[in-house]
Amino acid sequence: MSSATSVPPIRVMIVDDSAVIRGLSTRILEADKDIEVVASVSDGARAIKTVELDETIEVVVLDIEMPVMDGLTALPKLIEIRPDIKIIMSSTLTLQNADISLKALSMGAADYIPKPSSMTGVSGSQDFRHDLVEKVRALGTARRHHAGVPDLTSVPKKSKIEFAKRERPKTEENVSGGHRPGVYRDKPIVLRERGKLLPTVLAIGSSTGGPQALFDLFGQLTDTVRLPIFITQHMPPTFTTILAERIGRLTGNNCAEAIDGEIVKEGRIYLAPGDFHMKIVSKGTTKQIQLDQSPPENFCRPAVDPMFRTLNEAYGGRVLGVILTGMGADGFYGSKGLVEAGGTVVAQDDNTSVVWGMPGAVATGGVCTAVLPLPKIGPAIKRLIAGDAA
């Protein structure tokens, strides 16, 4: 049954010194009837003035390299004015920009999006179009949920702000994994007992908000976990290189992008490189990394599901899986296989997640032993590895 009830669109500001990029981004976003671009400016200083004047802006797509005031300089000023605003950093794929983007995440940016290096690339890239729309939808919805404002998954009785009226979407076909952001909040959390098998590996999946969550999590673990650790974070090439370096510095452990064919060792942290699925296979008495560019799963490559699926096959369920913040539902089917084989899965809770999509899917899907705030996940991992309850 269709609904004729209007839902307020997510209000977005585009900040980029290229008028072509601003125009293309606006057309891409406004092709989704739940998104409205209400401002388009050319530098960080103009962005700050616009946010001061318009309190209804919810999501900002912020370029890094701009004249007058760059994105990294503008970021903390925007957050100071509006702590609840969601900011997506936008940059081309260079090592410098990847490093700046990760720094921006630690300063309060919610996510990042890699920009194709050419105008033709921006207008023709289906990945860029899909990711831009999905990130704006997911972050806008999450902001409304945490602020107690009506979002795209609930019908408002009366909006607190005067929004342009638009019809509620009738299908979910254009949303990552076929799930609306935040849809899991309407379902109860269903927990199960920890797996019967003691884990011999730790596997972590994350997406939107994941880099900062990973830094926080490994700050809790430091050098106390000697199992092989596998991470799939939805990230493009170059970004994963920088992320691995930062995790390595934080933990003091050997963390690097996984290499095809390398033998799995204890105490090593393996990060799936951008644009490659990371799989683990048995070769005689050893376990080896296998990287491939088979089709994306859940719109992602790397994806969490193939990592979990092959870990389950290689280790016979002796896997502790952790699903951190992220949009969509990547990791659900892999988690389901893990627990059915005797493994254990823990998810991040809604309140500490930037987007409760991936963790929400496993939390409400009956495959989790525990759903915890981020600061409690590290201690739970240590207890589960020791054979205790979460």
C-alpha positions as CSV (number, residue, x, y, z in Angstrom):
1,M,0.0,0.0,0.0
2,S,1.5,3.3,-1.0
3,S,1.6,6.3,1.3
4,A,0.7,9.9,0.3
5,T,2.1,11.3,3.5
6,S,4.8,13.9,2.9
7,V,8.3,13.5,4.4
8,P,10.7,16.5,4.8
9,P,13.6,16.2,2.4
10,I,17.2,16.1,3.6
11,R,18.6,19.6,3.2
12,V,22.1,19.7,1.8
13,M,24.8,22.3,1.1
14,I,27.5,21.7,-1.6
15,V,30.9,23.4,-1.0
16,D,33.3,23.2,-3.9
17,D,35.3,25.8,-5.9
18,S,34.3,24.1,-9.2
19,A,30.9,25.4,-10.4
20,V,30.8,22.3,-12.7
21,I,31.2,19.9,-9.7
22,R,28.6,21.9,-7.7
23,G,26.1,21.7,-10.6
24,L,26.7,18.0,-11.2
25,S,26.5,17.1,-7.5
26,T,23.2,19.1,-7.2
27,R,21.6,17.3,-10.2
28,I,22.7,13.9,-8.8
29,L,21.3,14.6,-5.4
30,E,18.1,16.2,-6.5
31,A,17.3,13.2,-8.7
32,D,16.4,11.6,-5.4
33,K,13.1,13.1,-4.2
34,D,14.1,12.8,-0.6
35,I,17.1,15.2,-1.0
36,E,17.1,19.0,-1.5
37,V,20.2,21.1,-2.2
38,V,19.5,24.4,-0.5
39,A,22.9,26.0,-0.9
40,S,25.9,25.8,-3.2
41,V,29.0,27.8,-2.4
42,S,32.6,28.0,-3.6
43,D,34.7,28.1,-0.5
44,G,34.8,27.4,3.3
45,A,34.3,31.0,4.3
46,R,31.0,31.2,2.3
47,A,30.0,27.9,3.8
48,I,30.4,29.2,7.3
49,K,28.3,32.3,6.6
50,T,25.6,30.2,5.0
51,V,25.3,27.8,7.9
52,E,25.1,30.8,10.3
53,L,22.2,32.1,8.3
54,D,20.4,28.8,7.6
55,E,19.9,26.6,10.6
56,T,18.0,24.0,8.6
57,I,21.0,22.7,6.7
58,E,21.6,19.0,7.7
59,V,24.4,17.7,5.5
60,V,27.4,19.4,4.0
61,V,29.5,18.0,1.2
62,L,32.8,19.8,1.7
63,D,35.7,19.9,-0.8
64,I,39.2,19.8,0.7
65,E,41.1,22.0,-1.7
66,M,39.5,25.5,-2.2
67,P,40.7,29.1,-2.3
68,V,40.0,31.7,0.4
69,M,39.3,28.9,3.0
70,D,39.9,25.2,2.5
71,G,37.7,22.4,3.8
72,L,40.0,21.3,6.7
73,T,40.1,24.9,8.0
74,A,36.3,25.3,7.6
75,L,35.4,21.9,9.2
76,P,35.9,22.7,12.9
77,K,34.2,26.1,12.5
78,L,31.1,24.5,10.9
79,I,30.9,22.0,13.7
80,E,31.3,24.7,16.3
81,I,28.3,26.6,14.8
82,R,26.2,23.4,14.4
83,P,27.5,20.4,16.3
84,D,24.7,18.2,14.9
85,I,25.5,18.9,11.2
86,K,26.9,15.9,9.2
87,I,29.9,16.7,7.0
88,I,31.1,14.6,4.1
89,M,34.6,15.4,3.0
90,S,35.1,15.3,-0.8
91,S,38.5,14.9,-2.5
92,T,40.3,13.3,-5.4
93,L,42.2,10.1,-4.8
94,T,45.7,11.2,-3.8
95,L,47.8,10.1,-0.8
96,Q,47.8,13.7,0.5
97,N,44.0,14.0,0.2
98,A,43.5,10.6,1.8
99,D,45.6,11.6,4.7
100,I,43.7,14.9,5.1
101,S,40.4,13.1,4.8
102,L,41.3,10.7,7.7
103,K,42.5,13.7,9.7
104,A,39.1,15.3,9.0
105,L,37.3,12.2,10.3
106,S,39.2,12.5,13.6
107,M,38.1,16.2,13.8
108,G,34.4,15.4,13.5
109,A,33.6,14.8,9.8
110,A,31.1,12.0,9.4
111,D,32.3,10.5,6.2
112,Y,34.3,11.1,2.9
113,I,33.7,10.6,-0.7
114,P,36.4,10.2,-3.4
115,K,35.9,12.5,-6.3
116,P,36.8,11.3,-9.8
117,S,39.8,13.2,-11.1
118,S,38.1,14.6,-14.2
119,M,34.8,16.3,-15.0
120,T,33.9,13.4,-17.4
121,G,34.6,11.0,-14.5
122,V,32.3,12.8,-12.2
123,S,29.4,12.9,-14.6
124,G,29.9,9.3,-15.8
125,S,30.9,7.5,-12.6
126,Q,28.0,5.4,-11.3
127,D,30.0,4.6,-8.1
128,F,30.3,8.3,-7.4
129,R,26.6,8.9,-8.1
130,H,25.5,6.0,-5.9
131,D,27.8,6.7,-3.0
132,L,27.0,10.5,-2.9
133,V,23.2,9.8,-2.7
134,E,23.5,7.0,-0.3
135,K,25.9,8.8,2.1
136,V,23.7,11.9,2.2
137,R,20.6,9.8,2.8
138,A,22.2,7.7,5.5
139,L,23.8,10.6,7.4
140,G,20.8,12.8,7.1
141,T,18.5,10.1,8.4
142,A,20.9,9.3,11.3
143,R,21.2,13.0,12.2
144,R,17.4,13.3,12.5
145,H,17.1,10.2,14.5
146,H,19.7,11.3,17.1
147,A,18.2,14.8,17.2
148,G,14.7,13.4,17.7
149,V,13.6,15.0,14.4
150,P,11.4,13.1,11.8
151,D,13.5,11.1,9.3
152,L,12.9,9.2,6.1
153,T,11.9,6.0,7.9
154,S,9.1,7.6,10.0
155,V,6.1,9.7,9.1
156,P,6.2,13.0,10.9
157,K,3.0,14.3,12.5
158,K,4.2,17.8,12.2
159,S,7.7,19.0,11.1
160,K,9.5,21.4,13.5
161,I,10.9,23.2,10.4
162,E,9.1,24.2,7.2
163,F,10.4,21.9,4.6
164,A,9.4,21.6,1.0
165,K,6.7,18.8,0.7
166,R,7.7,15.7,-1.1
167,E,6.1,12.3,-1.4
168,R,7.5,9.5,0.7
169,P,9.5,6.9,-1.3
170,K,7.4,3.9,-2.3
171,T,10.3,1.5,-3.0
172,E,13.7,0.7,-1.5
173,E,15.4,-0.2,-4.7
174,N,17.7,2.7,-4.7
175,V,19.1,2.1,-1.2
176,S,22.3,0.2,-0.4
177,G,21.5,-3.5,0.1
178,G,17.8,-2.9,-0.3
179,H,17.5,-1.4,3.2
180,R,16.5,2.1,4.2
181,P,18.9,3.8,6.6
182,G,17.7,3.4,10.1
183,V,15.1,0.8,9.3
184,Y,16.5,-1.5,12.0
185,R,15.5,0.9,14.7
186,D,11.9,-0.3,14.3
187,K,12.8,-3.9,15.1
188,P,13.8,-5.4,18.4
189,I,17.3,-6.5,19.2
190,V,17.5,-10.3,19.3
191,L,20.5,-11.8,21.2
192,R,21.9,-15.3,21.3
193,E,24.4,-17.1,23.5
194,R,28.1,-16.9,22.6
195,G,29.4,-19.5,20.1
196,K,30.5,-22.8,21.4
197,L,33.9,-22.5,19.7
198,L,36.8,-20.5,21.1
199,P,37.9,-17.9,18.5
200,T,41.3,-18.2,17.0
201,V,40.9,-15.1,14.7
202,L,39.2,-11.7,15.1
203,A,37.4,-10.2,12.1
204,I,36.0,-6.7,11.9
205,G,33.7,-5.1,9.4
206,S,32.9,-1.3,9.2
207,S,31.8,1.4,6.8
208,T,30.4,4.9,7.4
209,G,32.1,6.3,10.6
210,G,34.4,3.2,10.6
211,P,37.9,4.8,10.6
212,Q,37.3,6.7,13.9
213,A,35.5,3.7,15.4
214,L,38.5,1.5,14.5
215,F,40.9,3.9,16.0
216,D,38.8,4.0,19.2
217,L,38.5,0.2,19.3
218,F,42.2,-0.5,18.8
219,G,43.0,2.1,21.4
220,Q,41.2,-0.2,23.8
221,L,43.0,-3.4,22.5
222,T,46.6,-2.0,22.0
223,D,48.9,-5.0,22.2
224,T,46.6,-7.3,24.2
225,V,45.2,-9.4,21.3
226,R,47.7,-11.7,19.6
227,L,45.3,-13.4,17.3
228,P,45.4,-12.7,13.5
229,I,43.0,-9.7,13.0
230,F,41.2,-9.1,9.7
231,I,39.5,-5.8,8.8
232,T,37.3,-4.9,5.9
233,Q,36.5,-1.2,5.9
234,H,34.5,0.2,2.9
235,M,37.2,2.4,1.5
236,P,38.8,3.2,-1.9
237,P,42.4,2.5,-2.8
238,T,45.0,5.0,-1.3
239,F,42.6,5.6,1.7
240,T,43.2,2.0,2.9
241,T,47.0,2.5,2.7
242,I,46.8,5.5,5.1
243,L,44.3,3.8,7.4
244,A,46.5,0.7,7.8
245,E,49.5,2.9,8.6
246,R,47.5,4.8,11.3
247,I,46.2,1.6,12.9
248,G,49.7,0.2,13.0
249,R,51.1,3.3,14.7
250,L,48.2,3.2,17.2
251,T,48.6,-0.4,18.2
252,G,52.3,-1.0,17.7
253,N,51.4,-4.1,15.8
254,N,52.2,-5.0,12.2
255,C,49.2,-3.6,10.3
256,A,49.2,-3.3,6.6
257,E,47.1,-3.9,3.5
258,A,46.8,-7.6,2.9
259,I,49.0,-9.0,0.1
260,D,47.7,-11.7,-2.2
261,G,49.2,-15.1,-1.2
262,E,50.8,-14.1,2.1
263,I,50.6,-16.6,4.9
264,V,48.4,-15.6,7.9
265,K,50.4,-15.1,11.1
266,E,49.5,-14.3,14.7
267,G,49.8,-10.7,15.9
268,R,49.3,-9.4,12.3
269,I,46.5,-7.0,11.4
270,Y,45.3,-7.5,7.8
271,L,43.3,-4.7,6.1
272,A,41.5,-5.4,2.9
273,P,43.0,-3.0,0.2
274,G,40.6,-0.7,-1.6
275,D,38.9,-2.3,-4.6
276,F,39.8,-5.8,-3.6
277,H,37.8,-8.4,-1.7
278,M,40.0,-10.0,1.0
279,K,39.4,-13.8,1.4
280,I,41.2,-16.4,3.5
281,V,41.9,-19.9,2.2
282,S,43.4,-23.0,3.6
283,K,46.6,-24.3,1.9
284,G,47.7,-27.5,3.5
285,T,48.4,-26.6,7.1
286,T,48.6,-22.9,6.5
287,K,46.0,-20.1,5.9
288,Q,46.7,-17.7,3.1
289,I,45.3,-14.3,1.9
290,Q,43.5,-14.3,-1.4
291,L,42.7,-11.0,-3.0
292,D,40.4,-10.7,-6.0
293,Q,38.2,-8.3,-7.9
294,S,35.2,-10.5,-8.2
295,P,31.9,-8.5,-8.5
296,P,31.1,-6.1,-5.6
297,E,28.8,-7.5,-2.9
298,N,26.3,-5.1,-1.3
299,F,27.5,-2.4,-3.7
300,C,31.0,-2.8,-2.1
301,R,34.5,-4.0,-2.9
302,P,36.0,-4.7,-0.5
303,A,33.0,-6.2,1.2
304,V,32.6,-7.8,4.7
305,D,30.5,-10.8,3.6
306,P,33.2,-12.5,1.5
307,M,35.8,-12.0,4.3
308,F,33.5,-13.6,6.9
309,R,32.3,-16.3,4.5
310,T,35.9,-17.5,3.7
311,L,37.1,-17.1,7.3
312,N,34.3,-19.4,8.3
313,E,35.4,-22.0,5.7
314,A,39.0,-21.7,6.7
315,Y,38.6,-21.7,10.5
316,G,35.5,-23.8,10.9
317,G,33.6,-21.2,12.9
318,R,36.4,-20.3,15.3
319,V,35.9,-16.7,14.4
320,L,34.9,-13.7,16.5
321,G,33.2,-11.2,14.3
322,V,32.6,-7.5,15.1
323,I,30.3,-5.3,13.1
324,L,30.9,-1.6,13.6
325,T,29.1,1.5,12.3
326,G,28.1,1.6,8.7
327,M,25.2,2.0,6.2
328,G,23.6,-0.9,4.4
329,A,23.6,-4.5,5.6
330,D,27.0,-5.8,4.4
331,G,28.2,-8.5,6.9
332,F,24.8,-9.9,7.8
333,Y,24.9,-13.1,5.8
334,G,28.6,-13.7,6.6
335,S,27.7,-13.2,10.3
336,K,24.8,-15.6,10.0
337,G,27.1,-18.3,8.6
338,L,29.7,-17.7,11.4
339,V,27.2,-18.2,14.3
340,E,25.7,-21.2,12.6
341,A,29.1,-22.8,12.5
342,G,29.8,-22.0,16.2
343,G,31.3,-18.6,16.0
344,T,30.4,-15.4,17.9
345,V,29.4,-11.9,16.6
346,V,29.3,-8.6,18.5
347,A,27.8,-5.4,17.1
348,Q,28.1,-1.7,17.9
349,D,25.0,0.0,19.3
350,D,22.8,2.6,17.8
351,N,23.8,5.5,20.0
352,T,27.5,5.3,19.3
353,S,27.2,4.5,15.6
354,V,27.4,7.2,13.0
355,V,25.0,5.1,11.0
356,W,23.2,2.0,12.4
357,G,22.9,0.1,9.2
358,M,25.4,-2.8,9.2
359,P,25.3,-3.3,13.0
360,G,21.6,-2.8,13.1
361,A,21.1,-5.6,10.5
362,V,23.0,-8.1,12.7
363,A,21.6,-6.8,16.0
364,T,18.0,-7.3,14.9
365,G,18.7,-10.4,12.8
366,G,19.3,-12.7,15.7
367,V,23.0,-13.3,15.1
368,C,24.6,-11.2,17.9
369,T,25.8,-12.3,21.3
370,A,26.1,-8.6,22.4
371,V,25.2,-5.1,21.1
372,L,27.4,-2.7,22.9
373,P,28.5,1.0,22.9
374,L,31.9,1.4,21.3
375,P,33.9,1.9,24.5
376,K,32.7,-1.6,25.8
377,I,33.5,-3.6,22.6
378,G,37.3,-3.8,23.3
379,P,36.8,-5.3,26.8
380,A,34.1,-7.7,25.4
381,I,36.5,-8.9,22.7
382,K,39.1,-9.7,25.4
383,R,36.6,-11.7,27.5
384,L,35.3,-13.6,24.5
385,I,38.8,-14.6,23.4
386,A,39.5,-15.8,26.9
387,G,36.3,-17.9,26.8
388,D,34.2,-15.8,29.1
389,A,30.8,-14.2,28.4
390,A,30.6,-10.9,26.6
